[in-house]
Amino acid sequence: MLNTWAVVPTCLPLVLRRCHACACACERFRANGKFRVNANHKLLDAWLLVLCTACGDTAKLTVLERMNVRSIRPDLLERMHDNDPDLAAELLQDPVVRRRNRIALDWDKAWRLDTGGSDHLDREVFDVSVRFAARIPVRPVRLIAEGCRLSRAEVERLITEGKLVSAVRLSGKLSGDFTFTLKR
């Protein structure tokens, strides 16, 4: 029987970027889902606003730059005017927005693992399909340890003994769906 686990975001991730106001070593910004849209005749600029966690200064992440009003989808513009937090989450995960603004995301403490219960822990062999609701980079060893209530060292030992197998490499970080089989 195939068990399904889900990696689900619990809040928006922190944005890693240098603060020009305080030059704090932490370099973390909190996105609160607020947008700023500015019109210059028929051209629009739009930014996602983020706040420095150290000094509270506001920084702008460019979403649209000098776009003709007619070329922007009306629903997108409406969502920005409504300060839609789901749109903020979508844009933070957009690689084009991240590259344009030279930012990275810190997902630490911004996600949870839903295993659907612990009935699978008693079985000798079980298959698990891990689904990601968002592109959250997580070490598979950490997910498996948390979901099976094992230590990370125990999970590493199971991998080296060949009792924990997967089609994907379990070392490093993954942000896409994968499956694994655990034989005890």
matplotlib code that plots the C-alpha trace (Angstrom):
import matplotlib.pyplot as plt

x = [0.0, 1.4, 1.3, 1.2, 3.1, 2.8, 5.3, 3.1, 4.1, 2.8, 3.7, 5.7, 9.5, 12.0, 13.7, 17.5, 18.9, 21.2, 19.5, 20.7, 19.4, 20.9, 23.5, 22.5, 24.4, 21.1, 20.0, 16.5, 13.3, 9.7, 7.1, 3.7, 1.9, 1.7, 2.2, 2.9, 1.7, 2.8, 1.4, 3.3, 0.9, 0.3, 3.2, 3.0, 5.6, 4.7, 6.7, 6.3, 7.1, 9.3, 10.4, 13.8, 13.5, 16.2, 15.3, 11.8, 12.9, 10.9, 12.5, 10.8, 11.1, 10.4, 7.5, 6.7, 8.8, 7.6, 4.8, 2.1, -1.2, -3.0, -0.4, -1.1, -3.8, -6.6, -6.9, -3.2, -3.5, -6.6, -4.8, -1.9, -4.3, -6.0, -2.6, -3.3, -0.9, -1.3, 0.1, 3.0, 3.7, 3.5, 5.9, 8.4, 8.7, 9.0, 12.6, 12.4, 11.4, 14.1, 16.8, 15.8, 15.9, 19.0, 17.2, 17.1, 14.5, 14.8, 12.2, 13.4, 10.3, 8.0, 6.7, 5.3, 5.2, 1.7, 2.1, -1.6, -1.0, 1.4, -0.3, 2.5, 5.3, 4.4, 4.9, 8.1, 8.0, 6.2, 6.2, 5.8, 5.1, 6.2, 4.4, 5.4, 2.7, 5.4, 9.0, 10.5, 14.0, 14.3, 16.7, 14.9, 16.8, 15.2, 11.7, 12.1, 13.5, 10.6, 7.9, 9.2, 10.2, 13.8, 17.1, 18.9, 21.8, 19.4, 18.0, 21.6, 22.4, 19.3, 20.4, 23.9, 22.5, 20.2, 17.0, 15.9, 15.7, 14.5, 14.7, 16.1, 19.3, 18.5, 21.5, 21.4, 18.1, 15.0, 12.0, 10.1, 8.0, 9.6, 8.9, 10.9, 10.6, 11.6, 12.4, 13.0]
y = [0.0, 3.4, 6.1, 9.7, 12.4, 16.1, 18.9, 22.0, 25.6, 27.1, 30.7, 32.8, 32.1, 34.7, 36.6, 36.6, 39.9, 42.7, 45.5, 48.9, 50.7, 48.8, 46.5, 43.8, 40.5, 38.6, 39.9, 38.6, 40.2, 39.2, 39.4, 40.4, 40.2, 43.9, 45.3, 48.7, 49.6, 52.8, 54.2, 56.5, 57.3, 54.0, 52.2, 50.3, 49.3, 46.9, 45.8, 43.3, 45.0, 43.2, 44.3, 43.9, 41.7, 43.7, 47.4, 47.2, 49.1, 48.4, 47.1, 46.6, 43.5, 44.3, 42.3, 44.4, 47.1, 49.6, 47.3, 48.6, 48.5, 46.6, 43.9, 43.0, 40.5, 42.3, 39.5, 39.9, 43.6, 43.2, 40.7, 43.1, 45.9, 43.6, 42.6, 38.9, 36.9, 33.8, 36.0, 37.0, 33.3, 32.5, 35.4, 34.6, 31.1, 32.5, 32.0, 35.1, 37.3, 35.8, 36.2, 39.8, 40.9, 38.7, 37.1, 33.7, 32.2, 30.8, 28.1, 27.2, 26.9, 27.8, 24.3, 21.1, 17.4, 15.8, 12.0, 11.1, 9.3, 6.8, 3.5, 2.8, 2.7, -0.9, -2.5, -4.3, -2.8, 0.3, 2.6, 6.4, 9.0, 12.5, 15.4, 19.1, 21.7, 24.3, 24.3, 24.0, 22.7, 20.0, 17.2, 13.9, 12.4, 15.0, 14.3, 10.5, 10.8, 13.1, 11.0, 7.7, 9.0, 8.0, 9.8, 11.2, 8.9, 5.9, 7.0, 7.3, 3.8, 2.4, 4.0, 2.6, -0.9, -0.7, -0.9, 2.5, 2.9, 5.5, 6.4, 9.8, 10.6, 11.0, 13.1, 16.8, 18.8, 18.1, 20.4, 18.0, 14.9, 11.6, 8.1, 5.7, 2.2, 1.3, -2.3, -2.9]
z = [0.0, -1.0, 1.7, 0.7, 2.6, 1.8, 2.4, 3.0, 3.5, 6.8, 6.0, 3.5, 3.6, 4.7, 1.9, 2.1, 0.9, 2.2, 4.0, 2.8, 5.9, 8.8, 7.1, 9.6, 9.4, 9.4, 6.0, 6.4, 5.2, 6.0, 3.2, 4.4, 1.0, 0.4, -3.1, -4.4, -7.9, -9.6, -12.9, -15.2, -18.0, -19.7, -18.0, -14.7, -12.2, -9.4, -6.4, -3.6, -0.3, 2.3, 5.8, 7.3, 10.4, 12.2, 11.6, 10.0, 6.9, 3.7, 0.6, -2.8, -4.9, -8.6, -10.0, -13.1, -14.6, -17.2, -18.5, -20.7, -18.9, -21.7, -21.6, -17.9, -17.1, -15.3, -12.7, -11.9, -11.5, -9.3, -7.1, -6.6, -5.7, -3.2, -1.6, -2.2, 0.0, -2.3, -5.2, -3.0, -2.3, -6.1, -7.0, -4.3, -5.9, -9.4, -10.5, -12.8, -9.9, -7.6, -10.3, -11.2, -7.5, -6.6, -3.6, -2.1, 0.2, 3.7, 4.3, 7.8, 10.1, 7.2, 6.3, 7.9, 6.9, 6.8, 7.0, 7.4, 10.7, 12.1, 11.0, 8.5, 11.1, 12.2, 8.8, 7.7, 4.2, 3.1, 0.1, 0.5, -2.1, -1.0, -2.6, -2.4, -2.3, -3.1, -4.2, -0.8, -0.7, 2.0, 2.6, 2.0, 5.0, 7.2, 5.8, 6.2, 9.7, 10.8, 9.1, 10.4, 13.8, 13.4, 13.9, 10.8, 11.6, 11.5, 8.2, 6.8, 8.1, 6.4, 3.1, 3.3, 4.1, 1.1, 3.3, 2.2, -1.6, -4.0, -7.7, -6.7, -4.9, -1.2, -0.3, -0.9, -1.1, -3.2, -3.9, -6.2, -5.6, -5.0, -3.7, -1.5, -0.1, 3.5, 4.4, 8.1]

ax = plt.figure().add_subplot(projection="3d")
ax.plot(x, y, z, "-o")
ax.set_aspect("equal")
plt.show()
